[in-house]
Amino acid sequence: MNGIKPDGKMTVLAIPNKEVLEIFASAISKWFDNEVQYIDRTELFKAFWADDTEAVTELLCDQMEDTLSYYDAREDFYHAFILGLFTFTGWKVESNKEYGKGRPDIILRDTKNKRAAVIETKRTTSEGELPGKAEEAILQIKTNKYAAPLIRKKGWKVSLWGMAFFQKTCVLKTEVAKLNS
């Protein structure tokens, strides 16, 4: 899929696997065509790179309330939803690529500002499970050392994001990666 980055240059978006392709083709592509290209994501990105979980949570919940149906709410759906928000940003976006001892859901790299984020998404079956699932996502990132190759980049800030979703709500946890993450 071709698209135009904020700097006006063309880019190519690749779907990383069959599961994400299925979700992207059905729900996310319709949502992107109708909504995302017109959304001003400036505040979301500013809050995201500042590791402001409260602001990012509010902005994501607003987006989900306005655009998503919770009938589509599978874990890979939320993964694709987050992936869609970060497309066409000028940052390197990778999904399900091998890092450390596994495949994190999403890796974002902003080479211009020497920062990166490792994102793991989880889906819950109840709102009460959200905080625990967000913590579980952070633990998965650390246990599998998804951030290790990024931390070795001298002068880079690497954030770990655990994102847990239930229907149209979410709980997010974040922390700055350390050498043992």
N, C-alpha and C positions, 0 to 999 in steps of 0.2 A: 504494500500500500504506500503510495507516495503522499507526502504532505509538505507543508511549508513551515519552517521553523520561525520563531520570533524575529530572527535576523533577516528573514526573507529568502533564505536559501532552501533548496529542496532537500528532503531527507527520505530515507526508506525505512518503513516500520516492518519488522519481521515478527511473525507469530511464532513463539518458541516451541510449542508442542501441540499435539492433537486436542488435548483437553481445553487449553486456552483458545485454540482456534474455534472450537465448537461454541464456547461461551461468547467469544468476540463476534463471531458471525451472526449469532442470534440476537442477543440482548445488547451487548456493549456497542456494536456498530450502529444500531438504531439510536441508542442513547447518545453516542458521540455525534452522529449526524445531526440530531435534533437539539442537543443541549451543550455539550462540552466546548465545541468550537466557539460558542458565544459567551461562555462563562469567563469572567475576569478572575483568574486564579492567583493573582498577585498576592493577596492577603494569605491565602493558603500556603503558597510557597515561602513567603516571608516567615510565617509561623512555623512551618515545617523545618526550615533550616535553622531556626532559633531554638529548636527542640521544645516548642511551646505546645505541650500535649493538650492543654485545655482549649486553646484557640483552634488547633487542628481538629480536635474532636467536635467542637461546635460547628466548624465549617463543613466537615465531612457529613455530620448528621443532617445539616441543612441540605446538602446536595442529595443525600439519600432520600430525604423526605420529599424533595421536589421532583426527583427523577426516577427512582427505583421502585420496583414492586417486590415486596418481600416474598412473593411466591417463587421468585428466581433465586432465593437466598441459599446458595450452596457455597462452600468454601472457595471453590475455583471462580465463582461469580464475583465474590468480594475481591479476590486476587486481581481479576480482570478489571474490575471497577477502579481499583487503585492504580493499576497499570495504565488505564485509559486517562486518568487525571494527569499523569506525568509524561504523556506522549507530547511530542511537538514542543518541547521546552528548551531544546538546545543542549540538554544534559544527556549523557549516555545512560540508557535505560536497558537493563538486562533482566530477563525473567527465566527462572529455573535453570540457570547455568551453574556449572560446578564451581564451588568455592569452598575451601577448607575440606571438610569431610562430608559434604553433601551438596544440596541444591537449594539455596534460599529462594523464597518466592520472587523478590525483586531486589535488585541492586541499582542504586542511582549514583552516578559520578558527575560531579560538577568540577571539571578540570580547571576551569578558569579561576575558581575560588578555592581550590584544593580542599574539597569536602565530598564526603560520600555518605550514603545511608544504606543500611541493610534492613529490609522489611520482610517480616514474616506475618502472614495473615492466618487467622483462625476463625472458625464459625462455632457458635454455641447453640444449645437447644433451649437456653433460658437466659434472661437478662442477668440473673444472679451469678451466672458462670463467667460473665465478661471479665472481671478483674483477674481471676485465676487463669483464664485462657491467654490474656495479654502477657501475664508473667511467664506462662508456659512458652509462649512464642519467643520471648527474650532468652529464656533458658535454652531453647532449641538453637538459637543463633550462637550462643556462647558455647554450648556443649559440642556443636558441630564445627566450631571455629570458622564460621562463614566470613567473619570480618578480617581474619588473619592476613590475607594478601593485601587488603586495603590499609591496614594499620602500619604495614611496613613502608608505606609511601611517606617519605620524610616531609613533615610539615602539614600533613593532611588531618582534618578532623573527620572522624567516622562516627556516625550515630547509629545505634541499634533501635529498631522500632518493632514492638510487638503490637499488633492490631487485632482486636477481637470484635466480632460482629454478631449481632442478633437482630434479625429483621432490619429495621431502619435506625438502629442505634449501635454505638460502638464505645469501646474503652481502649485507650491507647497508653502504652508505656514506652518510655524511651530512656536511653542512657548513652553516654559517650563511651565508645569502645576503648578498652585498655589492652595492653599487649597480650594478656591472657584470655581475651574475649574470642 
